[in-house]
């Protein structure tokens, strides 16, 4: 409907992945479409953004860096009256631990960038706790909306039957995902009947293959474009990430009736309330013991009630976005043109 508020979502990376899938849900969901037209606009990273036309709100899903900071300041200057919202998909406490050497400088960057926006949205409670602790955003400007996608097809996947046989690790093959620690822990398991399927591609693949060399139970299956088929092929999902803002794979796995074992850090900790089992992946001996324990569990133990209640996350996502847009005045004022 053309008379609905126009909400623009800016992205500087349209690579297939979690952010684009969340935006697809925002655009295509029939319930969200009743209150606003959500439009995705691709922009060049770090470049000054041109005239976007009248908008009731502009939502940034952009990467924050020193290079992109001038474009964020310019965005605020060009839209002084339009509500600006930033969704932080990347940075977390554990990201800083593993990647940031000059933490004071990095904190200054984030505080400066976030000050350009009327609201900053965290994608998990774990991420929000970090932002509050670091005083990156004033509390009245901070919102938490856990990322979500349409989980209907995942709920339709038959639950695994019998003891767990195939453990799955799904995602980019890079240092963030911690698949190296998982391979080390899995190799300590003596059960010849279990397998570890690594589903994804990335720069770390040669290194991971070298760690798995000689263990035929570890299978590299490459990139799987269809996440539903990827989950259908495994019994248990492992997420040993070193940092993770939220982790869509987690809610998809639980909706599909797959047991979820994940590192108790950042946004992954949010999934404990939905049935995820929290791990300390720094202790590979303990992780190996848990893998062996899960391999002997029954199908009933591995079918969490989250399969039946996962619609709660979808409804919560819708409600949070409706509330946020209403709170910044969308629907209560006319669209504001670019200045």
Buried (B, 14 or more C-beta within 10 A) or exposed (E): EEEBBBBBBBBBEEEEEBBBBBBEBBBEBEEBBEBBBBBBBEBEEBEEBEEBEEBBBBBBBBBBEEEBBEBBBBBBEBBEEBBBBBBBBBBBBBBBEEEBEEEEEBBEBBEBBBBBBBBBBBBBBBBBBBBBEBEBBEEEBBBBBBBBBEBEBBBEBEBBEEBBBBBBBBBBBBBBBBBBBBBBBBBEBEBEEBBBBBBBBBEBBEBBBEBBEEBEBBBBBEEBEEBBEBBBBBBBBBBBBBBBBBBBBBBBBBBBBBBBBBBBBBBBBBBEEBBBBBBEBEEBEEBBBBBBEBBEBEBEEBBBEBBEEBEEBBEEBBEBBBEBBBEBBBBEEEBBEBE
